[in-house]
Amino acid sequence: MIDFFHTIRSFIYEYLPNQKSVSENTIASYNTALDLFVCFLREEKKCVNKNISFLSINRELIIEFLDWLEQARGCKAATRNQRLMALRSFFNYAGILDCTQTALYIDTLNIPLKQDDSKVISYLTEPALTALLNQPDVRKKTELRNLTFMVLMYDTAARCCELLNMRIKDLRLNSKHPIAYLHGKGGKTRTVPLLDKTVQHCKRYLKIFHPNETSGSSEYLFYTVSHNSHNQMSHDTVAYFIKKYAEAAALECPEMPENIRPHMLRHSRAMHLYQHNMPLNLIMQYLGHASIETTRIYAYADTEMKRAALEKIESNNATNDVPIGIWEEDEEMINALTGK
């Protein structure tokens, strides 16, 4: 049987960074979850290190640990869920090394995530998105750049950092099916299709901002100019112009949310895809999520679809004629039924 602590070590230092290529932040988060689990076993269950093994762990113990996080440490549902996901990943790895540990992974799959009522996904409705994209004055060079950035960010559902890190060579605009390559967390690359309108925006942008660059250039796609040199555009620059356009758009569109952030364009694309009936597993791939559980937040957040479903039910009920009892207007039957 594999050793518990040696498995943790290989999971953190070999499997996650080398085989799964997850980000440093994710590795740190998983490491913290396992540290807390061991702390729980030592302090709450009074286990000494030599007695901590896979044989001493079961579904009930894991649930007790998750409850301890909430009750003793004051963790919110989101943190509880994250710790559970870390344990799932760890026990899945343990099952790869030793199939007898697969049962623990299955046990964690049978522990449901706790609904986080405090987590609200902010996104732009389609009218609000249209109002936002109508704000840049494309007769001005920087405004054209800003519009292209927003259009490309929405169409690809990219994280802001993914778009800021994009190179010219990451666009394939002249192929039969235009695509963009996004380099996400943990060095993972995903391919995203581009709409025709987005392709036209990008071509116009490249013609003005990169007139002498080839399609295979490694130059940053979006840049700012300082001291006559091109520099990678910063997140602060993006946050500034999106906030400016959102404030202007709010004057003509009451649906524009307050305190808009760049990441809301990614959320908006995901919500719109879900509202147009794209399956969650495809949205998961589109966004580059590692787990379908992360993508489910869009299903939980879509109150408009829930409201529409309720209104449809109410409408159907309203149009159905109320059935008339066969006893109505039959005095003899009424007397018989009432015992008169």
C-alpha positions as CSV (number, residue, x, y, z in Angstrom):
1,M,0.0,0.0,0.0
2,I,1.3,3.5,-0.8
3,D,2.3,5.8,2.0
4,F,0.0,8.7,2.8
5,F,2.6,11.4,3.3
6,H,4.9,10.3,0.4
7,T,1.8,10.4,-1.8
8,I,1.1,14.0,-0.7
9,R,4.7,14.9,-1.5
10,S,4.6,13.5,-5.0
11,F,1.1,14.9,-5.6
12,I,2.3,18.5,-4.8
13,Y,5.8,18.4,-6.3
14,E,5.5,16.1,-9.2
15,Y,1.9,15.3,-10.4
16,L,0.4,18.8,-10.2
17,P,3.2,20.9,-11.7
18,N,4.7,18.3,-14.2
19,Q,1.7,16.1,-15.3
20,K,-1.2,18.4,-14.8
21,S,0.6,21.7,-15.5
22,V,-1.5,23.6,-13.0
23,S,-0.6,27.1,-11.8
24,E,1.5,27.9,-8.8
25,N,-1.6,29.4,-7.1
26,T,-3.6,26.2,-7.5
27,I,-0.7,24.1,-6.2
28,A,-0.5,26.4,-3.1
29,S,-4.2,26.2,-2.6
30,Y,-4.2,22.3,-2.8
31,N,-1.2,22.2,-0.4
32,T,-3.1,24.3,2.1
33,A,-6.2,22.0,1.9
34,L,-4.0,19.0,2.6
35,D,-2.2,20.8,5.4
36,L,-5.6,21.6,7.0
37,F,-6.7,18.0,6.6
38,V,-3.6,16.7,8.4
39,C,-4.1,19.4,11.0
40,F,-7.6,18.2,11.6
41,L,-6.5,14.6,11.9
42,R,-3.8,15.5,14.4
43,E,-5.7,18.0,16.6
44,E,-9.3,16.9,16.4
45,K,-8.9,13.2,15.9
46,K,-5.7,12.9,18.0
47,C,-3.9,10.9,15.3
48,V,-0.1,10.7,15.4
49,N,1.7,10.8,12.1
50,K,2.6,7.1,12.1
51,N,-1.1,6.2,12.4
52,I,-2.3,8.5,9.5
53,S,-2.9,6.3,6.5
54,F,-5.4,5.8,3.7
55,L,-7.0,3.0,5.8
56,S,-7.9,5.5,8.5
57,I,-9.8,7.7,6.1
58,N,-13.4,7.3,5.0
59,R,-16.4,9.3,3.7
60,E,-17.7,10.1,7.2
61,L,-14.3,11.4,8.3
62,I,-14.0,13.7,5.2
63,I,-17.5,15.1,5.9
64,E,-16.5,15.7,9.5
65,F,-13.4,17.6,8.3
66,L,-15.5,19.8,6.0
67,D,-17.9,20.6,8.9
68,W,-14.9,21.4,11.1
69,L,-13.7,23.9,8.5
70,E,-17.1,25.7,8.7
71,Q,-17.8,25.5,12.4
72,A,-14.3,25.7,14.0
73,R,-12.5,27.8,11.4
74,G,-15.4,29.9,10.2
75,C,-14.9,29.0,6.5
76,K,-17.6,30.0,4.0
77,A,-19.2,27.5,1.6
78,A,-16.9,28.5,-1.2
79,T,-13.8,27.7,0.8
80,R,-15.4,24.4,2.0
81,N,-16.1,23.5,-1.6
82,Q,-12.5,24.3,-2.7
83,R,-11.1,22.1,0.1
84,L,-13.4,19.3,-1.1
85,M,-12.2,19.7,-4.7
86,A,-8.6,19.5,-3.5
87,L,-9.3,16.3,-1.7
88,R,-11.0,14.9,-4.8
89,S,-8.0,15.6,-6.9
90,F,-5.6,14.1,-4.3
91,F,-7.6,10.9,-3.8
92,N,-7.9,10.6,-7.6
93,Y,-4.1,10.7,-7.8
94,A,-3.8,8.2,-5.1
95,G,-6.1,5.9,-7.0
96,I,-3.8,6.2,-10.1
97,L,-0.9,5.0,-8.0
98,D,-2.8,2.3,-6.2
99,C,-6.2,1.2,-7.4
100,T,-7.3,0.2,-3.9
101,Q,-7.5,3.9,-3.1
102,T,-10.0,4.6,-5.9
103,A,-12.8,4.0,-3.4
104,L,-11.8,7.2,-1.5
105,Y,-12.1,9.2,-4.7
106,I,-15.5,7.8,-5.3
107,D,-16.5,8.7,-1.8
108,T,-15.5,12.3,-2.4
109,L,-17.6,12.3,-5.6
110,N,-20.6,11.3,-3.5
111,I,-20.1,14.3,-1.2
112,P,-22.1,17.2,-2.8
113,L,-20.7,20.7,-3.0
114,K,-22.4,23.2,-0.7
115,Q,-24.5,25.9,-2.4
116,D,-22.8,29.3,-1.9
117,D,-25.8,31.7,-1.8
118,S,-23.4,34.6,-1.3
119,K,-21.7,34.1,-4.7
120,V,-23.4,36.2,-7.3
121,I,-22.1,36.2,-10.9
122,S,-22.2,39.7,-12.3
123,Y,-22.6,39.9,-16.1
124,L,-23.9,42.2,-18.9
125,T,-27.2,41.5,-20.5
126,E,-27.1,41.5,-24.2
127,P,-28.6,45.1,-24.4
128,A,-26.0,46.3,-21.9
129,L,-23.2,44.6,-23.9
130,T,-24.4,46.4,-27.0
131,A,-24.5,49.7,-25.2
132,L,-20.9,49.2,-23.9
133,L,-19.5,48.3,-27.3
134,N,-21.2,51.3,-28.9
135,Q,-19.2,53.8,-26.8
136,P,-15.7,53.8,-28.4
137,D,-15.2,56.4,-31.1
138,V,-13.4,54.3,-33.7
139,R,-12.2,57.4,-35.6
140,K,-9.6,57.7,-32.8
141,K,-6.8,55.2,-32.9
142,T,-6.7,54.2,-29.2
143,E,-10.5,53.9,-29.2
144,L,-10.3,51.5,-32.1
145,R,-7.8,49.4,-30.1
146,N,-10.1,49.4,-27.0
147,L,-13.1,48.3,-29.0
148,T,-11.1,45.4,-30.6
149,F,-9.9,44.3,-27.2
150,M,-13.4,44.2,-25.8
151,V,-14.9,42.5,-28.8
152,L,-12.1,39.8,-28.8
153,M,-12.3,39.4,-25.1
154,Y,-16.1,38.8,-25.2
155,D,-16.0,36.5,-28.3
156,T,-13.3,34.3,-26.9
157,A,-14.4,34.5,-23.2
158,A,-10.8,35.1,-22.4
159,R,-9.4,36.1,-19.1
160,C,-7.9,39.6,-19.2
161,C,-4.4,38.3,-18.7
162,E,-4.8,35.8,-21.5
163,L,-5.6,38.6,-23.9
164,L,-2.9,40.8,-22.7
165,N,-0.4,38.0,-23.2
166,M,-1.7,37.2,-26.7
167,R,0.8,37.5,-29.6
168,I,0.0,38.2,-33.2
169,K,0.8,34.6,-34.1
170,D,-1.9,33.5,-31.7
171,L,-4.5,34.7,-34.3
172,R,-5.4,32.6,-37.3
173,L,-7.7,35.0,-39.2
174,N,-7.2,33.8,-42.8
175,S,-7.9,30.1,-42.3
176,K,-11.2,28.4,-43.3
177,H,-12.3,28.4,-39.7
178,P,-10.6,31.4,-37.9
179,I,-9.4,30.7,-34.4
180,A,-7.5,32.2,-31.5
181,Y,-5.0,30.5,-29.2
182,L,-5.4,31.4,-25.6
183,H,-2.6,30.5,-23.1
184,G,-4.3,30.0,-19.8
185,K,-3.5,28.9,-16.2
186,G,-0.8,26.5,-15.7
187,G,0.5,27.0,-19.3
188,K,-2.5,25.3,-20.8
189,T,-3.4,26.4,-24.3
190,R,-7.0,26.2,-25.7
191,T,-8.3,26.9,-29.2
192,V,-11.3,29.2,-29.5
193,P,-13.3,29.8,-32.7
194,L,-13.8,33.4,-33.9
195,L,-17.0,34.9,-35.3
196,D,-16.8,36.7,-38.7
197,K,-17.5,40.1,-37.1
198,T,-14.6,39.6,-34.7
199,V,-12.3,38.6,-37.5
200,Q,-13.1,41.8,-39.3
201,H,-12.4,43.9,-36.2
202,C,-9.1,42.1,-35.7
203,K,-8.0,42.6,-39.4
204,R,-8.8,46.3,-39.2
205,Y,-6.9,46.6,-36.0
206,L,-3.8,44.7,-37.3
207,K,-3.8,46.9,-40.4
208,I,-3.5,50.1,-38.3
209,F,-1.5,48.9,-35.2
210,H,0.8,46.2,-36.8
211,P,1.1,47.2,-40.5
212,N,4.6,45.8,-40.9
213,E,4.2,42.6,-38.9
214,T,3.7,39.1,-40.4
215,S,1.0,36.7,-39.2
216,G,3.7,34.7,-37.4
217,S,5.0,37.6,-35.4
218,S,5.7,37.2,-31.7
219,E,4.9,40.8,-30.9
220,Y,2.2,41.5,-28.3
221,L,-1.2,41.9,-30.0
222,F,-2.2,44.8,-27.8
223,Y,0.3,47.4,-26.6
224,T,0.7,51.0,-25.4
225,V,3.4,53.4,-26.6
226,S,5.9,55.0,-24.2
227,H,9.1,56.8,-25.2
228,N,8.5,55.7,-28.8
229,S,8.6,52.0,-27.9
230,H,5.8,49.4,-27.7
231,N,5.0,48.0,-24.3
232,Q,2.6,45.2,-23.3
233,M,-0.7,46.8,-22.3
234,S,-1.5,46.6,-18.6
235,H,-4.6,45.3,-16.8
236,D,-5.0,48.8,-15.3
237,T,-5.3,50.3,-18.8
238,V,-8.0,47.8,-19.6
239,A,-9.9,48.4,-16.3
240,Y,-9.7,52.2,-16.9
241,F,-11.2,52.3,-20.4
242,I,-13.9,49.6,-19.7
243,K,-15.0,51.6,-16.6
244,K,-15.1,54.8,-18.7
245,Y,-17.2,53.2,-21.4
246,A,-19.5,51.6,-18.8
247,E,-20.3,54.9,-17.1
248,A,-21.2,56.4,-20.5
249,A,-23.3,53.4,-21.5
250,A,-25.2,53.5,-18.2
251,L,-26.7,56.9,-19.2
252,E,-28.5,55.2,-22.1
253,C,-29.0,51.6,-20.8
254,P,-30.5,51.1,-17.3
255,E,-29.4,47.5,-17.4
256,M,-25.7,48.4,-17.1
257,P,-24.3,47.0,-13.8
258,E,-22.3,49.2,-11.5
259,N,-18.6,48.7,-10.9
260,I,-18.0,46.8,-14.1
261,R,-14.7,45.0,-14.3
262,P,-12.9,43.4,-17.3
263,H,-13.6,39.9,-16.1
264,M,-17.3,40.6,-16.5
265,L,-17.0,40.3,-20.3
266,R,-15.8,36.7,-19.8
267,H,-18.8,36.1,-17.4
268,S,-21.1,37.7,-19.9
269,R,-20.0,35.5,-22.8
270,A,-20.4,32.3,-20.6
271,M,-23.9,33.4,-19.5
272,H,-25.0,34.3,-23.0
273,L,-23.8,30.9,-24.3
274,Y,-25.7,29.1,-21.5
275,Q,-28.8,31.2,-22.2
276,H,-28.6,30.1,-25.8
277,N,-28.6,26.5,-24.7
278,M,-24.9,25.6,-25.1
279,P,-24.3,22.5,-22.9
280,L,-22.3,23.2,-19.7
281,N,-19.6,20.7,-20.7
282,L,-18.9,22.6,-23.9
283,I,-18.9,25.9,-22.0
284,M,-16.4,24.3,-19.5
285,Q,-14.0,23.6,-22.5
286,Y,-14.7,27.1,-24.0
287,L,-13.7,28.8,-20.7
288,G,-10.8,26.5,-20.0
289,H,-12.2,25.3,-16.6
290,A,-10.6,22.2,-15.1
291,S,-13.9,21.0,-13.5
292,I,-17.5,21.2,-14.6
293,E,-18.3,22.2,-11.0
294,T,-16.7,25.6,-11.6
295,T,-18.8,26.1,-14.7
296,R,-22.1,25.2,-12.9
297,I,-22.0,28.7,-11.3
298,Y,-23.5,30.0,-14.5
299,A,-26.5,27.6,-14.2
300,Y,-27.0,28.7,-10.6
301,A,-26.8,32.4,-11.5
302,D,-29.2,32.5,-14.4
303,T,-32.3,33.8,-12.6
304,E,-33.7,35.1,-15.9
305,M,-34.0,31.5,-17.3
306,K,-35.7,30.4,-14.0
307,R,-38.1,33.3,-14.2
308,A,-38.9,32.6,-17.8
309,A,-39.6,29.0,-16.9
310,L,-41.9,30.0,-14.1
311,E,-43.7,32.5,-16.3
312,K,-44.2,29.8,-18.9
313,I,-45.8,27.5,-16.4
314,E,-48.0,30.3,-15.0
315,S,-49.1,31.2,-18.6
316,N,-50.0,27.6,-19.4
317,N,-52.0,27.4,-16.2
318,A,-53.8,30.6,-17.0
319,T,-54.8,29.5,-20.5
320,N,-56.2,26.1,-19.3
321,D,-59.9,26.2,-18.6
322,V,-60.8,25.3,-15.0
323,P,-62.6,22.0,-15.2
324,I,-66.3,22.1,-14.2
325,G,-67.4,19.4,-11.8
326,I,-70.0,17.0,-13.1
327,W,-72.1,17.8,-10.0
328,E,-72.5,21.5,-10.8
329,E,-76.1,22.5,-11.7
330,D,-77.2,19.0,-10.7
331,E,-79.3,19.6,-7.5
332,E,-80.1,15.9,-7.0
333,M,-76.4,14.9,-7.2
334,I,-75.3,17.7,-4.8
335,N,-77.9,16.5,-2.2
336,A,-76.6,13.0,-2.6
337,L,-73.0,14.0,-2.1
338,T,-73.7,16.1,0.9
339,G,-75.8,13.5,2.5
340,K,-79.0,15.5,2.4
